[in-house]
C-alpha cells in the first residue's frame, strides 16, 4: 500500500496522503480504498478473538474498537464475523472517518467520555502495532497490551505493559491486574457453588484430591451437570485439572459452562 501510494515505508500513510495535493492524493485514496475493499473480502478474526469476546461479554466488560480502516470495514466485521457469535457490537466504533486518527489519543479520550470513565491505567488498549497501538495507548495514559502472534517484536522494547502471543491470554492479565467486574450489576448470572467433593476440588485446582478420587464417570457427570458446572475454572486455572478431567471422560462438547470455557480459563491463569 505504501509503495502504490508513493509513501516511504517508515512514514505514517494516512498523514502522508492527507498532505498530498490534487491528483496525487486522489490516486492514493483510491488505492487505499481498493486495497481495503479486498481486505474486507478476506478478513478473518484473529485466533482467540471469539473466546475473548465471550469472556468479556460474560463479565460485562465494555469494549470499543479503534481502527484506521473505514466504518464500512467495521460494519463488515460486525455483520459477518462478530455478531453471528451473539457478541455485541463494539461501542464506540471509531474508524478512519474520525480525525485525528490513532496514534493521536483523541479517539481514546472520546471513548472514555462516552463510557463516562476517566482515562487512566484502569483502561486497556490492545493492539498488534507498537507504533499505532501501543504508542496510541501511551499517549492517552492507559494501560497497553501488544499481541505479538508471530513474535516479530520479541526482542524489541515496545513499551507495552503486557505482551501476549494470542488474545486468549488476555483474560489472565485482566483477572490479575484489573477489576474485572466494572459494572455495578456484576456478571449476568451468579456463578454456581461447588456442591460435591469433586466439584470443589476441580474449582480450586486441587490436583492431589482429584488424583486420590480416581475420577469415575459419576464424578464427570457431576462436574458437567447444569446444576453444578464448576468446571468453569477461572479461579484455579489449572492445566493439570483440565487434562485430568478430559482423560477421565468429561464431555468437551457438553452444553453450558463446561470444558469449552475451561480452555480459556486455563490459558488465562
HELIX and SHEET records of a PDB file:
HELIX    1   1 UNK A    2  UNK A    5  1                                   4    
HELIX    2   2 UNK A   13  UNK A   18  1                                   6    
HELIX    3   3 UNK A   22  UNK A   42  1                                  21    
HELIX    4   4 UNK A   49  UNK A   58  1                                  10    
HELIX    5   5 UNK A   71  UNK A   76  1                                   6    
HELIX    6   6 UNK A   77  UNK A   82  3                                   6    
HELIX    7   7 UNK A   83  UNK A   85  5                                   3    
HELIX    8   8 UNK A  106  UNK A  115  1                                  10    
HELIX    9   9 UNK A  130  UNK A  134  3                                   5    
HELIX   10  10 UNK A  135  UNK A  140  1                                   6    
HELIX   11  11 UNK A  167  UNK A  169  5                                   3    
HELIX   12  12 UNK A  170  UNK A  177  1                                   8    
HELIX   13  13 UNK A  197  UNK A  204  1                                   8    
HELIX   14  14 UNK A  207  UNK A  213  1                                   7    
HELIX   15  15 UNK A  217  UNK A  224  1                                   8    
HELIX   16  16 UNK A  239  UNK A  248  1                                  10    
HELIX   17  17 UNK A  259  UNK A  268  1                                  10    
SHEET    1   A 2 UNK A  65  UNK A  66  0                                        
SHEET    2   A 2 UNK A  93  UNK A  94  1                                        
SHEET    1   B 3 UNK A 124  UNK A 127  0                                        
SHEET    2   B 3 UNK A 143  UNK A 147  1                                        
SHEET    3   B 3 UNK A 162  UNK A 164  1                                        
END                                                                             
